[in-house]
Amino acid sequence: MFTSVLMIEKALTSADVEFVTTLHGDEQVFFHVLLQPRGDQADRLLRAIDDIALGELDEAAHERAAPEGKDAAALGQQALEVSLTALRAAGREAEGRLIEDHPLDALRALVGEVGADEVIVLTDPHYVEEFFHRDWASRARHKVGVPVLKLFSHSKAS
């Protein structure tokens, strides 16, 4: 069975599930999902800049109202459960966990722990981080020792 680590930042949409579950055709894939809840003040600033770059000024203005800390963790757990349920409903085996600190360290540890064949990073565009190659996928390529596929989710994070 093919083993994929799927790193996400929000609940998967039905389009996201279809996208990742059809990447390998009929081959059976086991998904190990890592979800990073929203972060700190610096993350909020980067999200606002990304919103402005996308022309979504209303979204940028509302970034400070986004939950963080324990509130974000509770929403993250819900998003993780929704995503796992959706993957299982699509006929895939899946398990997951929230990332509490240092997402790339957690990713590297999980890749080694499960003997992953690949990493899929599925996020909204993060133009500032991508420009400077500080996004998860760019940094993971130097840390995990397996192919890293970067995909953009099919809906804007809420």
Helices and strands as residue ranges (DSSP letters): E 2-8, H 14-21, E 29-35, H 41-53, H 57-61, G 63-65, H 69-89, E 93-98, H 103-114, E 118-123, H 127-131, H 136-140, E 148-152
